Amino acid sequence: MKTLNHLALCAVLAVAGCGETDTGGRVAVTGHITFQGKPLAAGRINFTPAKGNSGLAAGGEIQEGQFRIRAAQGPTEGQYQVTVTTGVLRKDMTIGVDPADKLPLQQQEQQTFQFSRTITPDSDNVLDFDLLP
């Protein structure tokens, strides 16, 4: 019985393979985002299939001017509308009923930038964006 279990495990591992599994045509996408010439501290990047592209959408977080979307969650081949959303914290807002009870409130002000990019399965898909106000 032990040998049969061992053979079954080996068969499963052989079928599964090593490393990254089949991504269904999705590809990894990485890059750098600058805002006014400096790395964007934080934000979000989204890839939405452009009209006529039946590909899969993808998105990820931007941290310290960089983003990385792994192939398992990445977009598929085709033309994409890319949306970059920035976030800037403001501390000049207050909340409270009584002026003595007012507390500082951090509100996130967002800016959105749109780009068009083509994703290909046979390239590194390193995409850099410079956000200009």
C-alpha positions as CSV (number, residue, x, y, z in Angstrom):
1,M,0.0,0.0,0.0
2,K,2.8,2.4,0.8
3,T,4.4,1.7,-2.6
4,L,1.1,2.4,-4.3
5,N,0.7,5.8,-2.5
6,H,4.3,6.6,-3.4
7,L,3.6,5.9,-7.1
8,A,0.4,8.0,-7.0
9,L,2.3,10.9,-5.5
10,C,5.0,10.6,-8.2
11,A,2.4,10.6,-10.9
12,V,0.8,13.8,-9.5
13,L,4.1,15.5,-9.3
14,A,5.1,14.5,-12.8
15,V,1.8,15.9,-14.2
16,A,2.1,19.1,-12.2
17,G,5.7,19.7,-13.2
18,C,8.2,21.9,-11.5
19,G,8.2,25.7,-11.3
20,E,5.4,27.9,-12.5
21,T,2.2,26.2,-13.7
22,D,0.4,26.9,-16.9
23,T,-0.7,30.5,-16.8
24,G,-3.4,30.2,-19.5
25,G,-1.7,32.7,-21.8
26,R,-1.2,35.2,-19.0
27,V,2.2,36.9,-18.9
28,A,4.2,38.7,-16.3
29,V,4.4,42.5,-16.5
30,T,6.8,44.7,-14.5
31,G,7.9,48.3,-14.7
32,H,8.7,51.7,-13.1
33,I,6.3,54.6,-12.4
34,T,7.6,58.1,-11.9
35,F,5.5,61.1,-10.9
36,Q,6.9,64.5,-11.7
37,G,10.3,62.8,-12.3
38,K,10.4,60.9,-8.9
39,P,9.4,57.3,-8.1
40,L,5.7,57.2,-7.3
41,A,5.5,56.3,-3.6
42,A,2.3,54.3,-3.8
43,G,-0.6,53.7,-6.2
44,R,-2.3,51.1,-8.3
45,I,-1.9,50.0,-12.0
46,N,-4.7,48.3,-13.9
47,F,-4.7,46.7,-17.4
48,T,-8.1,46.6,-19.1
49,P,-8.4,45.0,-22.5
50,A,-8.9,47.6,-25.2
51,K,-11.9,47.4,-27.6
52,G,-11.5,44.3,-29.8
53,N,-9.2,42.6,-27.3
54,S,-10.8,39.6,-25.6
55,G,-7.9,39.3,-23.2
56,L,-7.9,39.1,-19.5
57,A,-7.7,42.2,-17.2
58,A,-5.0,42.4,-14.6
59,G,-3.8,44.8,-11.9
60,G,-1.3,45.4,-9.1
61,E,0.1,47.7,-6.5
62,I,2.8,50.3,-7.1
63,Q,5.3,50.6,-4.3
64,E,8.3,52.9,-4.3
65,G,8.0,53.5,-8.1
66,Q,7.8,49.8,-9.0
67,F,5.1,47.3,-9.9
68,R,5.3,43.6,-10.6
69,I,2.4,41.4,-11.8
70,R,3.3,37.7,-11.9
71,A,2.3,35.7,-14.9
72,A,-0.4,33.8,-13.0
73,Q,-2.2,37.1,-12.4
74,G,-1.0,39.0,-15.5
75,P,-2.8,40.1,-18.6
76,T,-2.9,38.1,-21.8
77,E,-1.6,39.1,-25.2
78,G,-3.1,42.2,-26.9
79,Q,-3.8,45.9,-26.7
80,Y,-4.6,47.3,-23.2
81,Q,-5.9,50.5,-21.7
82,V,-3.6,51.1,-18.7
83,T,-4.8,53.1,-15.7
84,V,-2.4,54.4,-13.1
85,T,-3.9,55.8,-9.9
86,T,-1.8,57.8,-7.5
87,G,-2.5,58.5,-3.9
88,V,-1.5,61.6,-1.9
89,L,-2.3,61.9,1.8
90,R,-3.6,65.2,3.1
91,K,-3.8,66.0,6.8
92,D,-5.7,69.3,6.6
93,M,-9.2,67.8,7.0
94,T,-10.9,67.5,10.4
95,I,-13.8,65.6,11.9
96,G,-16.0,66.1,15.0
97,V,-19.1,67.8,16.1
98,D,-17.7,70.0,18.8
99,P,-14.6,72.0,17.6
100,A,-12.8,70.8,20.7
101,D,-13.4,67.2,19.6
102,K,-12.0,67.6,16.1
103,L,-9.4,65.1,15.1
104,P,-7.0,65.1,12.2
105,L,-8.3,63.1,9.3
106,Q,-6.2,61.7,6.5
107,Q,-8.0,61.9,3.1
108,Q,-6.5,60.2,0.1
109,E,-6.5,62.5,-2.9
110,Q,-6.2,60.5,-6.1
111,Q,-5.1,61.3,-9.6
112,T,-5.7,59.0,-12.6
113,F,-3.6,58.7,-15.7
114,Q,-4.4,56.7,-18.8
115,F,-2.1,55.0,-21.3
116,S,-2.3,52.5,-24.1
117,R,0.1,49.6,-24.3
118,T,0.5,46.3,-26.2
119,I,1.3,43.1,-24.2
120,T,3.2,40.4,-26.2
121,P,3.9,36.8,-25.0
122,D,7.5,36.8,-26.5
123,S,8.9,39.8,-24.7
124,D,9.8,40.8,-21.1
125,N,6.9,43.2,-20.9
126,V,8.8,45.8,-18.9
127,L,6.7,49.0,-19.1
128,D,7.8,52.3,-17.7
129,F,5.4,55.3,-17.2
130,D,6.2,58.9,-16.5
131,L,3.2,60.7,-15.0
132,L,3.1,64.4,-15.8
133,P,0.3,66.6,-14.2
